[in-house]
């Protein structure tokens, strides 16, 4: 199984998009939009900002395992 490490995060406040490399050893709970400086947190039920606002889910979810809850 190929795990994709690149995901584009879209800020729900200003719509700014940026491609980021996801961490493989920890979930990223906070993310600061470089455009509007809003601190993003995962939506309820999601484990990280990539699962909530990214184009690709985080590596543990892609692998079919539980994430860092």
N, C-alpha and C positions, 0 to 999 in steps of 0.2 A: 504494500500500500504506500502510495506517495503522499507525504504530508506537505501541504503548501504552507510556507512560512510568510508569504507576502499577503497583506490584506489592506484594502483601502478603507480608511475610516472616514465617515461622513458626519460632520457635526450637525446635530439636530437643531441647533440654535441658528447658525449662520449659513449652513450648507457647504462649508469649506471641506474639501477632500484632500487627503494625504495618504500616500502609500507608506506603510510601515512594515517592519519585520517583527513578527510576533515572537515573544520569548518562548522557549521550549521547556523551561524548568519551573516556571511560575506563571500564574494568571496575572494579567494586568487589570487591576481594579479601578485605577484612576487614569485619566488621559486628559491633558490640557490641549485644547484647540489652539493652534498657533496663530489663528486669525483673530478670534474674538476673546480668547483667553478663558473661556468657560471650561470648568472642570467637569468632565463627563464621568459618570459612574454607570455600571451595568443596570439595565432595566430589570425589574423584578422577575426572578426566575432564570436569569442569565448569570453565568459565572464570571464573565469579564467583559470589558468594553468591546473586544473584537466580536464576541457573540452577539452583542447588542447593536453595534454601529458599523461593523466591518463587512466587507464583501465575502470574507472567508471566515468560518468559525475557527476557534483556537485549536492548536494541535491535539490536545487530549480529546476534544469532542470529535475531531476528524478521525482519530484513531478508534473511536467507539468506546473510550473509557470515560470514567467520571473525571470531571475537572476538579480544580483546587478549592472545593467548598469547605 
